[in-house]
Every structure is written in structure tokens, then in C-alpha cells.
Amino acid sequence: MLPLVSALALLGVATASAIDKAAALSECLSAAQVPVDAADSADYKLDASPYNLRLAYTPISIVVPTTPKHVQDAVACAAKIGVKTNAKCGGHSYGSFGLGGEDGHLVIELDRYNQVVLDNVTGIARVQGGARLGHVASELWDQGKRALSHGTCPGVGVGGHVVHGGYGVSSHTKGLALDWLIGATVVLANSTIVNCSESENADLFWAIRGAGSSMGVVTEFRFDTFPAPETLTYYVAALKWGTAERMMAGFKIVQEFAQDMPKELNMRLFMTPRFINLEGLYYGDKASFKAIFDPLVAKTNATVQLTQQGGWLDQIKHFGGGLSLDQGHPYDFHETFNSASLYTNALNETQISNFANYWFQYAKSNKRDWYVHIDVHGGKNSAVSSKAADSTAYAHRDYLFMYLFYDRVDKGVFPASGFSHVQNYVQNITDGLSSSQWGRYLNYPDPSLNQATAQEDYFGSNLAKLKSIKKAVDPQDLFYYPQGIQA
């Protein structure tokens, strides 16, 4: 292991006060026997490496707990010495918020703490805070053919995914991942461990379902589960929108269909510079799916490219993009990109026109490997929208569409001139709308937003209550990151 001064030089810590703070933290963690990544180790380099290579930050230290007491003691040391602290689970944060979103934070790297235990009598799964989604899905299947509604990437951590929402290709049918959460164990800023549920520490339970990363470190999630469906159908259909006029006409048809499409159907528009597809998942067999989907295909003049009937794990592997399902540590996957998100209700004529014209006049000329998802998030039959907007801290349940804008480069540095692509896409849709008529999703963040704007956009009408809970559980803002809740 490197001497302390050399290690701090490696970390890029320059000031005397920072050196003193790092030394004090190191001494405290050592005395408490909290496992720590050595600054010159392969584990440190892996754990400090961001998913989004555009946003690399240098932690003051990285702890790797394997017990709740390790987390407790790490939080106690950070609070004592005055070091901002963040939980990191899968490390997939688009804004590198698990690394603090800035230099100098204590990172609690949870991915060695990932056990999943299913009670086959109650159907309740106990999931440790560092498990990844693919591992959770694998274990629930292997232990009892049970399932959760969650996102598609096997390497995403259950922690950040669930505490900010947990949208995925089952959400129109089965709701968000956080809707299946029935309880959690949380280490608070004062280093106490508390349980929360609808009947115990209910305000904290409300807050962690949408804004959990600002409230504490979740060491265990307790989920209700459902029997994994035996028959599902996943699909892809190509849309031939060769002109702005065709795109406008086609989008209107898709939008009308989306507003009252059956609960069993999950659907998104997937748009790249080269093609536009409809894709998703249907809870049922191929024949039943075709009866629902074929009329939309005919109206939009789409070409069906894939209609595949299969079981639960078949669709998880399909949407997992070819990655091995049961992901754990080590995990070494990175991209260089810029991102943003949006929620809206049905677009009006002007918005659809702006969107289509931007696509043809500007977006298609961007030769980077970018894409846009437009998920059917709400609507009359959506399981997400069936719950009240204030039922959890996830504030934007009632919007019809959820958008992800993702612009990446295959190698090298993301160009300074590239940021306008995503910004202009968003602005073309939101122009003319008040701030109360749209929102953003924290799991698809725009890292360029300032904290005040980010809080308003991510948490909307739930922000005031979240600020009050934050003041109660973390008055010194120990669990700070640049777009989190501040009291």
C-alpha cells in the first residue's frame, strides 16, 4: 500500500486541510475495521471508474462493506470528520452521483453486499443493497420462479434504480420497481439503522421511494414479488417515417393508441439516426398480441421485424442487450455520453411538428451513436399512473410519455459542441409549456442542471415534503450530491 502522502497525491488531494481530513478519515475507518480499497489497488481503480467516462471524480476514500455495521461505521466516520458520503451500488449513474458528482466524497461501494433470499411462503424477497438487477432476476427465478418489475440492464444496481423509480419494459403492466417495495433497512446520517415501511417510519419510507439517495444508505430492500409469467411476447416493428409529414402523421396515430392501450402491453418508440422502431413486451401469447398490435401496424404502415413468444428469462435476456444475466463484482462497463430525460402528456400539433422537423433538419445529421426512447409511461390503463402522484416520492406518475435522450461517442472525448443536440431536442418539446406541464427522471439525469432546477424538475409537487423529511433525517446534508434534495 502507498504511504498516505503518496496515496493522497494519487487521489489528487492538494490542500493541507484535505490531507488532514483524509488522514483522519483513514484513521477512523481503520479503527472501526471498515474494509477500504487501497488507493493503488486494482479494486480502487475499478470502483472509482465511472460508468459515464465523461464524468470522472476522485473520492477521498472508497469503503467496501459486507455488513450493515460496516456501513454504519463508515457513515459515523464521515459525519464525525465532515466528509460528504454517497452509496454506490451498480455505478450506472449517468451523472456519476454514486461517486459524489464531484471530488472528495466518501464512496460506500455496496456491490460486494448482494445476497438475495426469497421466502416462497410469503413471496417476499430480501435483497441486499448492492445487488444488481440481473442477479436479482436470476435469484428470484432460481429460488422460486418469482419476478419483479424493473429495468433492463443486468448490471444496474437495485439501489439507485429502485430509490429513484425503477422504470422498465414491464412497468405499464406491473408498475415501477419501487411499487413492489414493502420495506427497507436504512442507515441514516446519524449512523443509526432503522427499518421503514408503510407502518414504521412511514415518512422515510415514502421518501426513499423516489429520492432515497438523499436520505440514507439502504442496506436491505424487502420486495413483494409476483409469479414469473410463463408466456410473454416481445416484439420490434420498423416505422417508415421518411419525411417530416409522415412522422407527424405516424406519431399522432401512436400517441392516440398509447393513451388507452391495454394494460398487458408495454411499448416504446426507439429512435436513432438510422431507424425508428416500435418495441416492447406483451404479457400474453403471440396470437393475443397480434390481435392488439396488428391494427396499429396497419395504420402506421409499419413492418414487423420480430415477434417472439417466450418465458420470463427469455425476455430479460432479450432486453439485456446480450450481457450475461447474473452480474456481480467485478463489473467493468463504461461509455462516454451526454443524457437528459423528460416526461410529457400527449403532444399538441406544434410540439409534434417541432419534434419531427428537428429530427429531419438537425438530429439526423448528428453522426454520433445517439438514440431517443419514448416510453408509454402512463395512460388510462397504466399501472404506473394507477397510483396517486403523492403516494410515493416519485412525482411524475400521471405523464403519458417518458423520454430518454442519450448521445454517445464510441471513443475519445465527448465534443463540447455536442451538448446542444440533447438540449435542443428537449427544448423543441417543452417550448410553450409551463414548468408544471413537464418533468424529468432522476435515473436519466441531465448532469448540467443546477441543484435548484434539478430538484424542481425531478420531484415537482413532492419537493416541499421531501425537503422537510431531509431536514429531519439528514440536517447536515451528509448524503449530498449536486442534484439531490437539500433541506
QUIMOLIN-V161261 format. One record per backbone hydrogen bond with DSSP energy under -0.5 kcal/mol. CO is the residue of the C=O (numbers start at 1). NH is the residue of the N-H. If there is no record, write none. Layout:
co->CO nh->NH
co->CO nh->NH
This chain:
co->3 nh->7
co->4 nh->8
co->5 nh->9
co->6 nh->10
co->7 nh->11
co->8 nh->12
co->8 nh->13
co->9 nh->12
co->12 nh->14
co->15 nh->19
co->16 nh->20
co->17 nh->21
co->18 nh->22
co->19 nh->23
co->20 nh->24
co->21 nh->25
co->22 nh->26
co->23 nh->27
co->24 nh->28
co->25 nh->29
co->26 nh->30
co->27 nh->31
co->28 nh->32
co->29 nh->34
co->30 nh->33
co->33 nh->35
co->35 nh->64
co->38 nh->41
co->41 nh->45
co->42 nh->46
co->43 nh->47
co->44 nh->48
co->45 nh->49
co->46 nh->49
co->51 nh->53
co->51 nh->335
co->52 nh->55
co->57 nh->59
co->58 nh->104
co->61 nh->107
co->62 nh->37
co->63 nh->109
co->67 nh->71
co->68 nh->72
co->69 nh->73
co->70 nh->74
co->71 nh->75
co->72 nh->76
co->73 nh->77
co->74 nh->78
co->75 nh->79
co->76 nh->80
co->77 nh->81
co->78 nh->82
co->78 nh->83
co->84 nh->106
co->86 nh->108
co->88 nh->110
co->91 nh->51
co->93 nh->52
co->93 nh->96
co->96 nh->99
co->96 nh->101
co->97 nh->100
co->100 nh->482
co->102 nh->105
co->105 nh->60
co->105 nh->61
co->105 nh->107
co->106 nh->86
co->106 nh->108
co->107 nh->63
co->107 nh->109
co->108 nh->88
co->108 nh->110
co->110 nh->113
co->112 nh->114
co->113 nh->130
co->115 nh->128
co->117 nh->126
co->118 nh->120
co->119 nh->123
co->123 nh->225
co->124 nh->119
co->125 nh->127
co->125 nh->223
co->126 nh->117
co->126 nh->128
co->127 nh->221
co->128 nh->131
co->131 nh->158
co->132 nh->136
co->133 nh->137
co->134 nh->138
co->135 nh->139
co->136 nh->140
co->137 nh->141
co->138 nh->142
co->139 nh->143
co->140 nh->144
co->140 nh->146
co->141 nh->145
co->145 nh->228
co->147 nh->226
co->148 nh->150
co->153 nh->156
co->154 nh->134
co->154 nh->135
co->156 nh->133
co->157 nh->161
co->158 nh->162
co->159 nh->163
co->160 nh->164
co->162 nh->165
co->163 nh->210
co->163 nh->212
co->165 nh->178
co->166 nh->177
co->168 nh->171
co->170 nh->173
co->170 nh->174
co->171 nh->175
co->172 nh->383
co->176 nh->179
co->177 nh->180
co->178 nh->181
co->180 nh->224
co->183 nh->222
co->184 nh->196
co->185 nh->219
co->185 nh->220
co->186 nh->188
co->186 nh->194
co->187 nh->217
co->188 nh->191
co->192 nh->188
co->192 nh->194
co->194 nh->186
co->196 nh->184
co->200 nh->197
co->201 nh->205
co->202 nh->206
co->203 nh->207
co->204 nh->208
co->205 nh->209
co->206 nh->393
co->207 nh->211
co->208 nh->210
co->208 nh->212
co->209 nh->393
co->209 nh->394
co->211 nh->214
co->212 nh->215
co->212 nh->216
co->216 nh->218
co->217 nh->187
co->217 nh->219
co->219 nh->129
co->220 nh->185
co->221 nh->127
co->221 nh->223
co->222 nh->182
co->222 nh->183
co->223 nh->125
co->226 nh->147
co->229 nh->312
co->232 nh->310
co->233 nh->282
co->234 nh->308
co->235 nh->280
co->236 nh->305
co->236 nh->306
co->237 nh->278
co->238 nh->303
co->239 nh->241
co->240 nh->242
co->243 nh->247
co->244 nh->248
co->245 nh->249
co->246 nh->250
co->247 nh->251
co->248 nh->252
co->249 nh->253
co->250 nh->254
co->251 nh->255
co->252 nh->256
co->253 nh->257
co->254 nh->258
co->255 nh->259
co->256 nh->260
co->257 nh->260
co->258 nh->261
co->259 nh->380
co->262 nh->265
co->264 nh->283
co->266 nh->281
co->267 nh->376
co->268 nh->270
co->268 nh->279
co->269 nh->271
co->269 nh->374
co->270 nh->277
co->271 nh->372
co->275 nh->272
co->276 nh->239
co->277 nh->270
co->278 nh->237
co->279 nh->268
co->280 nh->235
co->281 nh->266
co->282 nh->233
co->282 nh->284
co->285 nh->289
co->286 nh->290
co->287 nh->291
co->288 nh->292
co->289 nh->292
co->289 nh->293
co->290 nh->294
co->293 nh->296
co->293 nh->297
co->294 nh->298
co->295 nh->299
co->296 nh->300
co->297 nh->301
co->297 nh->302
co->302 nh->304
co->303 nh->238
co->306 nh->236
co->307 nh->309
co->308 nh->234
co->310 nh->232
co->311 nh->315
co->312 nh->316
co->313 nh->317
co->314 nh->318
co->315 nh->319
co->316 nh->320
co->317 nh->322
co->318 nh->321
co->320 nh->323
co->325 nh->327
co->335 nh->53
co->335 nh->337
co->336 nh->409
co->338 nh->407
co->340 nh->405
co->342 nh->403
co->343 nh->439
co->344 nh->401
co->348 nh->352
co->349 nh->353
co->350 nh->354
co->351 nh->355
co->352 nh->356
co->353 nh->357
co->354 nh->358
co->355 nh->359
co->356 nh->360
co->357 nh->361
co->358 nh->362
co->358 nh->363
co->359 nh->364
co->362 nh->365
co->363 nh->366
co->365 nh->367
co->368 nh->370
co->370 nh->273
co->371 nh->406
co->372 nh->271
co->373 nh->404
co->374 nh->269
co->375 nh->377
co->375 nh->402
co->379 nh->382
co->382 nh->386
co->384 nh->387
co->388 nh->391
co->393 nh->395
co->396 nh->399
co->400 nh->377
co->400 nh->378
co->401 nh->344
co->402 nh->375
co->403 nh->342
co->404 nh->373
co->404 nh->406
co->405 nh->340
co->406 nh->371
co->407 nh->338
co->408 nh->369
co->409 nh->336
co->415 nh->418
co->416 nh->419
co->418 nh->421
co->418 nh->422
co->419 nh->423
co->420 nh->424
co->421 nh->425
co->422 nh->426
co->423 nh->427
co->424 nh->428
co->425 nh->429
co->426 nh->429
co->426 nh->430
co->427 nh->431
co->430 nh->433
co->434 nh->437
co->435 nh->438
co->439 nh->343
co->441 nh->444
co->442 nh->445
co->445 nh->447
co->446 nh->449
co->450 nh->454
co->451 nh->455
co->452 nh->456
co->453 nh->457
co->454 nh->458
co->455 nh->459
co->456 nh->460
co->457 nh->440
co->459 nh->462
co->460 nh->463
co->462 nh->466
co->463 nh->467
co->464 nh->468
co->465 nh->469
co->466 nh->470
co->467 nh->471
co->468 nh->472
co->469 nh->473
co->470 nh->474
co->473 nh->189
co->474 nh->477
co->478 nh->85
co->478 nh->480
co->481 nh->484
